[in-house]
């Protein structure tokens, strides 16, 4: 449904179900936020991008907590 066309400098976000919609972002995080916002507003029953983003956030938090524990919280 939503695809990311990445280059070295930017990302173009396209929805194959909405030929009138596309977005541009300078980095991956911004691209994912824009895609998630489009998915939520135009395709509320679909959670592909939002689920993927939530999974990445959970993994990042777990890694950060693990690193903090490994250093004794410093």
C-alpha positions in Angstrom: 0.0 0.0 0.0 2.4 2.7 1.2 5.9 2.6 -0.3 9.1 4.5 0.4 11.3 5.5 -2.5 14.6 6.3 -0.7 17.6 8.1 -2.1 20.8 9.2 -0.3 19.2 12.6 0.5 15.4 12.2 0.8 12.4 9.8 0.8 9.4 10.0 -1.4 6.3 8.4 0.2 3.6 7.0 -2.1 0.3 5.3 -1.5 -0.8 3.0 -4.3 -4.4 3.3 -3.3 -4.5 7.1 -3.4 -2.9 8.3 -6.7 -3.5 11.9 -5.7 -1.4 11.6 -2.4 2.3 11.6 -2.0 4.7 13.1 0.6 8.4 14.0 0.9 10.7 13.7 3.9 14.4 14.4 4.5 14.9 11.4 6.8 13.4 8.0 7.6 11.7 9.1 10.9 9.8 11.9 9.2 8.8 9.6 6.3 7.4 7.1 8.7 5.5 9.8 10.6 4.0 11.1 7.4 3.1 7.6 6.1 1.5 6.7 9.5 -0.5 9.9 9.5 -1.8 9.2 6.0 -2.6 5.6 6.9 -4.5 6.7 10.0 -6.5 9.4 8.3 -7.3 7.7 4.9 -7.0 4.0 5.7 -8.0 3.6 9.4 -8.6 -0.1 9.2 -5.0 -0.7 7.9 -2.2 -0.6 10.4 0.9 -1.7 8.4 3.0 1.4 8.8 1.8 2.2 12.3 2.5 -1.4 13.5 5.9 -1.3 12.0 6.7 2.0 13.6 5.4 0.9 17.0 7.6 -2.3 16.8 10.7 -0.2 16.0 9.9 2.1 18.9 9.6 -0.8 21.3 12.9 -2.3 20.1 14.7 1.1 20.5 13.4 1.5 24.0 14.4 -2.0 25.0 17.9 -1.4 23.6 18.2 1.9 25.4 17.2 0.3 28.7 19.6 -2.6 28.2 22.4 -0.2 27.5 21.6 1.8 30.6 21.6 -1.4 32.7 24.9 -2.5 31.2 26.5 0.8 32.2 25.0 0.8 35.7 22.6 3.6 34.8 25.3 6.1 34.0 
